[in-house]
Amino acid sequence: MRLDKFLTECGLGSRREVKELLNTGEITVNGSVADNPQMNIKENDDEVFYQERKLEYKKFRYYILNKKAGYITAVEDARDQTVMDLLPDWVIKKDLAPVGRLDKDTEGLLLLTSDGALNHKLLSPKNHVEKTYYAELEKEISEADLERLRNGVDIGGYITMPGKAVKIDSCKIHLTIKEGKFHQVKKMLEAVGNKVTFLRRVSFGKLKLEDLELGAVKEVNIEDII
């Protein structure tokens, strides 16, 4: 792989920007300063450093974010801050996009990837990827209402698939669904006469939020996802 392409793939900028970067002498390959953008390297064997940081080539990148409330799930927006604004500088943002969406006022696990095919696969309705939410409710929920959630409810002309509803205490539940309809969790609780006052996604398929701090990001591997 050409050095300039490698640097671009590692998120250091466009081809033109990395060519300018190479003129600074801050890029080394196997311990020697590299300034030729057309230099061929073995992307999986050669050691490339930028400002004492080792660069690692990956065809695709996968990150999980513990999304804060107040940010919309989009790559860019003219009015609001997006989840991309939460990402630290070390995250390689080239071709990165969120998988699905979380509402602006919802916290929790959001997967972002540059792997477009995986993004499509995870969102395909036929794959039924499970998503678990922790929800705090306006009033106490009954066992009968939990059973209705488990069996599927009408959220406005659409009957949801059977899910898993587990009561944590009188006004707190875990709800696991296999779909991703607009405002689905909120609408499901409204369908049983309740209201969500706080919502956090705690898992997405195999991925778990666990102890990832609010607003923090962690890189994961494809094996962690599927």
FIRODO-102491 format. One line per field, with one value per residue: x, y, z of N, C-alpha, C in turn; residue in one letter; residue number from 1. Coordinates in nm, 2 decimals. Atoms other than C-alpha are relative to their C-alpha. Layout:
! residues N
n_c1	X;... $
n_c2	Y;... $
n_c3	Z;... $
ca_c1	X;... $
ca_c2	Y;... $
ca_c3	Z;... $
c_c1	X;... $
c_c2	Y;... $
c_c3	Z;... $
resn	a;... $
resi	NUM;... $
! end
This chain:
! residues 226
n_c1	0.08;-0.07;-0.01;0.10;0.12;-0.01;0.02;0.14;0.08;-0.02;0.07;-0.09;0.04;0.01;-0.13;-0.08;-0.05;-0.10;-0.13;-0.06;-0.05;-0.12;-0.10;-0.04;-0.10;0.06;0.04;-0.11;0.03;-0.10;-0.10;-0.06;0.09;0.05;0.06;0.04;0.14;0.01;-0.07;0.08;-0.03;0.08;0.09;0.02;-0.13;-0.09;0.04;0.02;0.03;0.02;-0.01;-0.02;0.12;0.00;0.12;0.04;0.09;0.12;0.09;0.11;-0.01;0.13;-0.01;0.12;0.01;0.10;0.05;0.07;0.12;-0.02;-0.07;0.08;-0.07;-0.02;-0.14;0.00;0.13;-0.02;0.05;-0.04;-0.12;0.02;-0.09;-0.13;-0.07;-0.04;-0.12;-0.13;-0.09;-0.06;0.09;-0.01;0.13;0.02;0.11;0.07;0.15;0.07;0.09;0.13;0.01;0.06;0.06;-0.08;0.01;-0.03;-0.14;-0.04;-0.09;0.02;-0.11;-0.03;-0.09;-0.02;0.04;0.14;0.07;0.04;0.10;0.12;0.04;0.06;0.12;0.09;0.11;0.01;-0.10;0.06;-0.11;0.06;-0.04;0.05;0.01;0.04;0.10;0.07;0.13;0.07;0.08;-0.02;0.05;0.06;-0.04;0.08;-0.05;-0.12;0.04;0.04;-0.13;-0.07;0.08;0.02;0.10;0.03;-0.06;0.05;0.01;-0.10;-0.02;-0.14;-0.04;-0.01;-0.12;-0.03;0.02;-0.04;0.02;-0.11;0.08;0.14;0.01;-0.12;0.00;-0.09;0.08;-0.07;0.08;-0.08;0.02;-0.05;0.10;-0.02;0.05;0.08;0.01;0.09;0.13;0.04;0.05;0.13;0.10;0.05;0.04;-0.11;-0.09;-0.14;-0.06;-0.15;-0.03;-0.14;-0.02;-0.11;-0.06;0.03;-0.05;-0.10;-0.07;0.05;-0.05;-0.07;-0.04;-0.05;0.05;0.09;-0.08;-0.13;0.00;-0.09;-0.01;0.03;-0.03;0.12;0.04;0.08;0.13;0.08 $
n_c2	-0.12;-0.12;-0.06;-0.11;0.07;0.06;-0.10;-0.04;0.10;-0.01;-0.12;-0.12;-0.10;0.03;0.02;-0.12;-0.04;0.09;-0.04;-0.12;0.05;0.07;-0.10;-0.04;0.09;0.07;0.13;0.09;0.14;0.08;-0.08;-0.11;-0.11;0.02;-0.12;0.03;0.05;0.11;0.11;0.12;0.07;0.12;-0.07;0.08;0.04;-0.11;-0.08;-0.14;-0.08;-0.15;-0.06;0.11;0.09;0.10;0.01;0.14;0.01;0.09;-0.03;-0.06;-0.04;0.02;-0.06;-0.01;-0.12;-0.02;-0.13;-0.09;-0.07;-0.14;0.01;0.08;0.11;-0.03;-0.04;-0.15;-0.07;-0.15;-0.07;0.06;0.07;0.14;0.09;-0.01;-0.10;0.07;0.09;-0.06;-0.02;0.13;0.08;-0.02;-0.03;0.02;0.08;0.05;-0.03;0.07;0.11;-0.03;-0.13;-0.02;-0.13;-0.11;0.00;0.14;0.04;0.14;0.06;-0.02;0.06;-0.07;0.08;-0.04;0.12;-0.03;0.12;0.05;-0.09;0.04;0.14;-0.02;-0.07;0.07;0.06;0.14;0.06;0.00;-0.03;-0.04;-0.12;-0.01;-0.14;-0.03;-0.11;-0.05;-0.03;-0.11;0.06;0.14;0.09;0.12;0.12;0.02;-0.09;0.06;0.11;-0.06;-0.04;0.13;0.06;-0.09;-0.09;-0.09;-0.13;-0.09;0.07;0.10;0.09;0.03;0.14;0.04;-0.05;0.04;-0.11;0.05;-0.11;-0.03;-0.03;-0.04;-0.10;0.02;0.13;0.03;0.04;0.05;0.00;0.05;-0.10;-0.13;-0.10;-0.13;-0.02;0.12;0.03;-0.10;0.03;0.12;-0.03;-0.08;0.10;0.06;-0.10;-0.05;-0.09;0.01;-0.13;0.01;0.12;0.03;0.13;0.07;0.11;0.01;0.13;0.05;-0.11;-0.04;-0.13;0.03;-0.11;-0.11;-0.12;-0.08;-0.08;0.06;0.08;0.11;0.07;0.14;0.08;0.06;0.12;-0.04;-0.04;0.11 $
n_c3	0.00;0.00;-0.13;-0.02;-0.01;-0.14;-0.09;0.02;-0.06;-0.15;-0.05;-0.01;0.09;0.14;0.06;0.01;-0.14;-0.05;0.07;-0.07;-0.13;0.03;0.02;-0.13;-0.06;-0.11;0.04;0.02;0.03;-0.05;-0.07;0.09;0.05;0.13;0.05;0.14;-0.01;0.09;-0.05;-0.03;-0.13;-0.04;-0.10;-0.12;-0.05;-0.03;-0.11;0.04;-0.12;0.02;-0.13;-0.10;-0.01;0.10;0.08;0.02;0.11;0.00;0.11;-0.06;-0.14;-0.08;-0.13;-0.07;-0.08;-0.10;0.04;-0.10;0.05;0.06;0.13;0.09;0.07;0.14;0.03;-0.01;0.00;0.01;-0.12;-0.13;-0.01;0.03;-0.08;0.05;-0.09;-0.13;0.03;-0.03;0.12;0.04;0.08;0.14;0.04;0.14;0.04;-0.12;-0.01;-0.11;0.04;-0.05;-0.06;-0.13;0.00;-0.06;-0.14;-0.05;-0.02;0.01;0.09;0.14;0.08;0.12;0.08;0.14;0.08;0.05;0.02;-0.13;-0.05;0.07;-0.06;-0.14;0.00;0.08;-0.09;0.00;-0.09;-0.14;-0.10;-0.13;-0.06;-0.14;-0.06;-0.14;0.01;-0.13;0.04;-0.07;-0.11;-0.02;0.10;-0.05;0.07;0.12;0.10;0.04;0.09;0.12;0.07;0.05;0.11;0.12;-0.02;0.11;-0.02;0.10;0.13;0.01;-0.12;-0.02;-0.02;-0.14;-0.06;-0.14;-0.09;-0.13;-0.10;-0.10;-0.12;0.04;0.12;0.08;0.07;0.11;0.11;0.11;0.12;0.12;0.11;-0.03;0.05;-0.06;-0.13;-0.03;-0.14;-0.06;0.05;-0.06;-0.14;0.01;0.03;-0.12;-0.09;-0.08;0.07;-0.03;-0.05;0.02;0.08;0.03;0.06;-0.07;0.08;0.14;0.04;-0.09;-0.07;-0.13;-0.04;-0.12;-0.09;0.08;-0.06;0.09;0.10;0.03;0.12;0.00;0.12;-0.01;0.12;0.07;-0.08;-0.11;0.05;0.06 $
ca_c1	0.00;0.12;0.22;-0.02;-0.31;-0.21;-0.20;-0.54;-0.69;-0.55;-0.75;-0.46;-0.64;-0.70;-0.43;-0.33;-0.32;-0.11;0.14;0.18;0.22;0.49;0.69;0.71;0.93;0.68;0.61;0.85;0.85;1.05;1.24;1.33;1.17;0.95;0.86;0.77;0.39;0.44;0.65;0.52;0.48;0.35;0.05;0.03;0.41;0.59;0.59;0.45;0.46;0.32;0.43;0.54;0.19;0.19;-0.06;-0.25;-0.42;-0.77;-1.00;-1.29;-1.33;-1.59;-1.65;-1.91;-2.02;-2.21;-2.42;-2.52;-2.86;-2.89;-2.70;-2.88;-2.78;-2.64;-2.31;-2.39;-2.67;-2.72;-2.89;-2.79;-2.48;-2.44;-2.29;-1.99;-1.91;-1.88;-1.59;-1.24;-0.95;-0.81;-1.12;-1.07;-1.37;-1.32;-1.64;-1.77;-2.15;-2.38;-2.57;-2.93;-3.03;-3.10;-3.34;-3.19;-3.30;-3.19;-2.86;-2.66;-2.49;-2.45;-2.23;-2.05;-1.86;-1.71;-1.83;-2.13;-2.22;-2.23;-2.43;-2.69;-2.69;-2.75;-3.03;-3.20;-3.55;-3.50;-3.20;-3.39;-3.09;-3.19;-3.17;-3.21;-3.32;-3.33;-3.64;-3.77;-4.14;-4.38;-4.59;-4.58;-4.61;-4.82;-4.74;-5.03;-4.88;-4.54;-4.71;-4.87;-4.52;-4.39;-4.67;-4.66;-4.86;-5.02;-4.81;-5.02;-5.12;-4.83;-4.81;-4.47;-4.29;-4.29;-4.02;-3.87;-3.99;-3.82;-3.93;-3.65;-3.87;-4.21;-4.12;-3.81;-3.78;-3.55;-3.72;-3.57;-3.70;-3.59;-3.71;-3.62;-3.94;-3.94;-3.98;-4.07;-3.99;-4.17;-4.47;-4.48;-4.51;-4.77;-4.96;-4.99;-5.09;-4.75;-4.47;-4.10;-3.92;-3.56;-3.42;-3.08;-2.99;-2.77;-2.71;-2.71;-2.68;-2.36;-2.24;-2.29;-2.26;-2.14;-1.92;-1.84;-1.87;-2.13;-1.98;-1.69;-1.59;-1.43;-1.29;-1.42;-1.36;-1.60;-1.59;-1.74;-2.04;-2.14 $
ca_c2	0.00;0.35;0.55;0.84;0.59;0.42;0.75;0.85;0.52;0.58;0.91;1.16;1.35;1.37;1.27;1.63;1.69;1.38;1.49;1.82;1.62;1.41;1.73;1.79;1.49;1.36;1.04;0.75;0.40;0.14;0.41;0.63;0.96;0.91;1.20;1.02;0.98;0.72;0.50;0.14;-0.02;-0.35;-0.21;-0.51;-0.55;-0.22;0.00;0.35;0.62;0.98;1.19;0.88;0.72;0.39;0.38;0.06;-0.02;-0.17;-0.20;-0.11;0.05;-0.03;0.18;0.18;0.51;0.57;0.84;1.14;1.30;1.62;1.49;1.36;1.04;1.17;1.24;1.61;1.85;2.22;2.29;2.04;1.88;1.52;1.21;1.27;1.57;1.33;1.14;1.21;1.30;0.94;0.80;0.75;0.92;0.84;0.70;0.65;0.64;0.54;0.21;0.29;0.58;0.68;0.96;1.30;1.26;0.89;0.77;0.46;0.22;0.33;0.14;0.34;0.18;0.25;-0.10;-0.01;-0.37;-0.46;-0.15;-0.26;-0.62;-0.51;-0.29;-0.53;-0.63;-0.99;-1.03;-0.93;-0.79;-0.77;-0.43;-0.39;-0.07;0.04;0.25;0.46;0.51;0.78;0.53;0.18;-0.10;-0.40;-0.76;-0.76;-0.46;-0.64;-0.94;-0.72;-0.58;-0.94;-1.04;-0.73;-0.41;-0.17;0.14;0.31;0.07;-0.16;-0.46;-0.50;-0.83;-1.03;-0.89;-0.94;-0.72;-0.76;-0.55;-0.40;-0.23;-0.06;0.21;0.06;-0.21;-0.37;-0.40;-0.61;-0.56;-0.69;-0.39;-0.03;0.17;0.54;0.61;0.24;0.19;0.51;0.42;0.07;0.21;0.46;0.16;0.02;0.35;0.46;0.70;0.68;0.95;0.82;0.58;0.42;0.15;-0.11;-0.37;-0.41;-0.77;-0.91;-0.56;-0.46;-0.11;-0.25;0.01;0.24;0.59;0.83;1.00;0.76;0.56;0.22;0.05;-0.30;-0.58;-0.74;-1.06;-0.86;-0.77;-1.08 $
ca_c3	0.00;-0.08;0.23;0.16;0.12;0.45;0.63;0.49;0.60;0.95;0.97;0.93;0.66;0.29;0.04;0.00;0.38;0.44;0.17;0.36;0.68;0.53;0.47;0.85;0.92;1.18;1.00;1.04;0.89;1.07;1.26;0.96;0.86;0.56;0.33;0.00;-0.03;-0.31;-0.09;-0.07;0.27;0.41;0.60;0.83;0.89;0.88;1.18;1.10;1.37;1.38;1.67;1.87;1.81;1.63;1.34;1.29;0.96;0.96;0.67;0.89;1.23;1.50;1.81;2.08;2.24;2.56;2.41;2.62;2.60;2.40;2.09;1.78;1.60;1.27;1.10;1.07;1.13;1.07;1.40;1.67;1.80;1.68;1.83;1.61;1.84;2.13;1.96;2.09;1.85;1.86;1.69;1.32;1.17;0.80;0.66;1.01;1.06;1.35;1.32;1.36;1.59;1.95;2.02;2.12;2.48;2.51;2.65;2.60;2.37;2.01;1.76;1.49;1.20;0.86;0.75;0.54;0.47;0.84;0.92;0.66;0.80;1.16;1.06;0.83;0.98;0.88;1.12;1.44;1.63;2.00;2.17;2.55;2.72;3.08;3.12;3.42;3.41;3.52;3.73;3.86;3.60;3.66;3.57;3.33;3.15;3.14;2.98;2.72;2.63;2.60;2.36;2.14;2.15;1.90;1.86;1.60;1.32;1.39;1.63;1.78;1.78;2.11;2.34;2.69;2.97;3.31;3.61;3.82;4.07;4.06;3.80;3.64;3.37;3.12;2.78;2.50;2.14;1.80;1.59;1.57;1.49;1.56;1.93;1.97;2.34;2.44;2.22;2.37;2.72;2.61;2.47;2.82;2.97;3.10;3.01;2.98;3.19;3.13;2.87;2.82;2.58;2.76;2.49;2.11;1.99;2.15;2.26;2.62;2.77;3.10;3.29;2.99;3.13;2.99;2.68;2.66;2.35;2.31;2.00;1.94;1.69;1.44;1.66;1.94;1.73;1.53 $
c_c1	0.09;-0.01;-0.11;-0.14;-0.01;-0.04;-0.15;-0.10;0.01;-0.06;0.09;-0.04;-0.02;0.14;0.08;0.05;0.11;0.13;0.06;0.06;0.13;0.12;0.05;0.10;-0.06;-0.04;0.13;-0.05;0.12;0.12;0.06;-0.10;-0.04;-0.07;-0.05;-0.14;-0.02;0.08;-0.09;0.03;-0.09;-0.08;-0.01;0.13;0.09;-0.06;0.00;-0.04;-0.03;0.00;0.01;-0.13;0.01;-0.13;-0.03;-0.11;-0.11;-0.09;-0.12;0.02;-0.14;0.02;-0.14;0.01;-0.11;-0.06;-0.06;-0.13;0.03;0.07;-0.09;0.09;0.01;0.15;0.02;-0.14;0.02;-0.04;0.06;0.14;-0.03;0.09;0.14;0.08;0.04;0.13;0.13;0.09;0.06;-0.09;0.02;-0.13;-0.03;-0.11;-0.08;-0.14;-0.06;-0.09;-0.13;0.00;-0.05;-0.06;0.09;0.01;0.04;0.15;0.03;0.08;-0.04;0.13;0.02;0.11;0.02;-0.03;-0.14;-0.08;-0.05;-0.11;-0.14;-0.05;-0.06;-0.13;-0.11;-0.11;0.01;0.10;-0.04;0.11;-0.07;0.06;-0.07;0.01;-0.04;-0.09;-0.05;-0.13;-0.07;-0.08;0.03;-0.06;-0.04;0.06;-0.08;0.05;0.14;-0.03;-0.05;0.12;0.07;-0.07;-0.01;-0.12;-0.02;0.06;-0.04;-0.01;0.11;0.01;0.14;0.02;0.00;0.14;0.02;-0.02;0.03;-0.02;0.12;-0.05;-0.13;0.00;0.13;0.00;0.12;-0.10;0.09;-0.09;0.09;-0.02;0.06;-0.09;0.03;-0.06;-0.06;-0.02;-0.10;-0.15;-0.06;-0.05;-0.12;-0.12;-0.06;-0.03;0.11;0.09;0.14;0.06;0.15;0.02;0.15;0.00;0.13;0.06;-0.05;0.06;0.10;0.06;-0.08;0.06;0.09;0.05;0.06;-0.06;-0.08;0.09;0.13;-0.02;0.10;0.01;-0.03;0.04;-0.13;-0.05;-0.08;-0.14;-0.08;0.07 $
c_c2	0.12;0.07;0.10;-0.07;-0.05;0.11;0.06;-0.10;0.00;0.13;0.12;0.11;-0.05;-0.03;0.13;0.04;-0.09;0.03;0.12;-0.05;-0.07;0.10;0.05;-0.09;-0.07;-0.14;-0.09;-0.14;-0.08;0.08;0.11;0.10;-0.03;0.12;-0.02;-0.06;-0.13;-0.12;-0.12;-0.06;-0.12;0.05;-0.08;-0.04;0.12;0.08;0.15;0.08;0.15;0.06;-0.10;-0.09;-0.10;0.00;-0.14;0.00;-0.10;0.04;0.07;0.03;-0.02;0.06;0.00;0.13;-0.01;0.14;0.08;0.05;0.13;-0.01;-0.09;-0.10;0.03;0.04;0.15;0.05;0.15;0.07;-0.05;-0.07;-0.15;-0.09;0.00;0.11;-0.05;-0.08;0.07;0.00;-0.14;-0.09;0.04;0.02;-0.02;-0.10;-0.06;0.05;-0.08;-0.11;0.02;0.14;-0.02;0.14;0.10;-0.01;-0.14;-0.02;-0.14;-0.05;0.03;-0.05;0.10;-0.08;0.06;-0.12;0.01;-0.13;-0.06;0.09;-0.04;-0.13;0.01;0.06;-0.07;-0.07;-0.15;-0.06;0.01;0.01;0.05;0.13;0.01;0.14;-0.01;0.12;0.03;0.06;0.10;-0.06;-0.15;-0.09;-0.13;-0.12;-0.03;0.09;-0.06;-0.11;0.05;0.04;-0.12;-0.05;0.09;0.10;0.09;0.14;0.10;-0.07;-0.11;-0.08;-0.04;-0.15;-0.04;0.04;-0.06;0.12;-0.05;0.12;0.00;0.04;0.06;0.09;-0.02;-0.14;-0.01;-0.05;-0.04;-0.01;-0.04;0.10;0.13;0.11;0.13;0.01;-0.13;-0.03;0.10;-0.03;-0.13;0.02;0.08;-0.09;-0.07;0.10;0.06;0.10;-0.01;0.14;0.00;-0.13;-0.01;-0.14;-0.07;-0.11;0.01;-0.12;-0.05;0.11;0.04;0.14;-0.02;0.13;0.11;0.13;0.08;0.10;-0.06;-0.09;-0.11;-0.07;-0.15;-0.07;-0.06;-0.12;0.04;0.03;-0.11;-0.13 $
c_c3	0.00;0.14;0.02;0.02;0.14;0.10;0.00;0.07;0.15;0.05;0.01;-0.09;-0.14;-0.06;-0.01;0.14;0.05;-0.07;0.07;0.13;-0.01;-0.01;0.14;0.07;0.12;-0.02;-0.01;-0.04;0.04;0.05;-0.09;-0.05;-0.14;-0.05;-0.14;0.01;-0.09;0.05;0.03;0.13;0.01;0.12;0.13;0.07;0.04;0.11;-0.04;0.12;-0.05;0.14;0.12;0.02;-0.12;-0.08;-0.04;-0.12;0.02;-0.11;0.04;0.14;0.07;0.14;0.06;0.08;0.10;-0.02;0.11;-0.06;-0.05;-0.13;-0.09;-0.07;-0.15;-0.02;0.01;0.00;0.01;0.13;0.13;0.00;-0.03;0.08;-0.05;0.08;0.13;-0.02;0.03;-0.13;-0.04;-0.09;-0.15;-0.07;-0.15;-0.03;0.12;0.01;0.12;-0.06;0.07;0.07;0.15;0.00;0.07;0.15;0.06;0.01;-0.04;-0.12;-0.15;-0.07;-0.12;-0.07;-0.13;-0.09;-0.04;-0.01;0.14;0.06;-0.06;0.06;0.13;0.00;-0.08;0.09;0.01;0.10;0.15;0.10;0.13;0.06;0.14;0.05;0.14;-0.01;0.14;-0.05;0.09;0.12;0.00;-0.12;0.06;-0.08;-0.12;-0.11;-0.06;-0.10;-0.14;-0.09;-0.06;-0.12;-0.12;0.02;-0.13;0.02;-0.11;-0.14;-0.02;0.13;0.02;0.02;0.15;0.05;0.14;0.09;0.14;0.10;0.10;0.13;-0.05;-0.12;-0.09;-0.07;-0.10;-0.11;-0.12;-0.13;-0.11;-0.12;0.04;-0.05;0.08;0.13;0.05;0.15;0.07;-0.05;0.06;0.14;0.00;-0.03;0.12;0.11;0.09;-0.08;0.04;0.05;-0.02;-0.08;-0.03;-0.07;0.06;-0.08;-0.14;-0.06;0.11;0.09;0.13;0.05;0.12;0.08;-0.09;0.05;-0.10;-0.08;-0.04;-0.13;0.02;-0.14;0.02;-0.13;-0.06;0.08;0.12;-0.03;-0.06;0.02 $
resn	m;r;l;d;k;f;l;t;e;c;g;l;g;s;r;r;e;v;k;e;l;l;n;t;g;e;i;t;v;n;g;s;v;a;d;n;p;q;m;n;i;k;e;n;d;d;e;v;f;y;q;e;r;k;l;e;y;k;k;f;r;y;y;i;l;n;k;k;a;g;y;i;t;a;v;e;d;a;r;d;q;t;v;m;d;l;l;p;d;w;v;i;k;k;d;l;a;p;v;g;r;l;d;k;d;t;e;g;l;l;l;l;t;s;d;g;a;l;n;h;k;l;l;s;p;k;n;h;v;e;k;t;y;y;a;e;l;e;k;e;i;s;e;a;d;l;e;r;l;r;n;g;v;d;i;g;g;y;i;t;m;p;g;k;a;v;k;i;d;s;c;k;i;h;l;t;i;k;e;g;k;f;h;q;v;k;k;m;l;e;a;v;g;n;k;v;t;f;l;r;r;v;s;f;g;k;l;k;l;e;d;l;e;l;g;a;v;k;e;v;n;i;e;d;i;i $
resi	1;2;3;4;5;6;7;8;9;10;11;12;13;14;15;16;17;18;19;20;21;22;23;24;25;26;27;28;29;30;31;32;33;34;35;36;37;38;39;40;41;42;43;44;45;46;47;48;49;50;51;52;53;54;55;56;57;58;59;60;61;62;63;64;65;66;67;68;69;70;71;72;73;74;75;76;77;78;79;80;81;82;83;84;85;86;87;88;89;90;91;92;93;94;95;96;97;98;99;100;101;102;103;104;105;106;107;108;109;110;111;112;113;114;115;116;117;118;119;120;121;122;123;124;125;126;127;128;129;130;131;132;133;134;135;136;137;138;139;140;141;142;143;144;145;146;147;148;149;150;151;152;153;154;155;156;157;158;159;160;161;162;163;164;165;166;167;168;169;170;171;172;173;174;175;176;177;178;179;180;181;182;183;184;185;186;187;188;189;190;191;192;193;194;195;196;197;198;199;200;201;202;203;204;205;206;207;208;209;210;211;212;213;214;215;216;217;218;219;220;221;222;223;224;225;226 $
! end
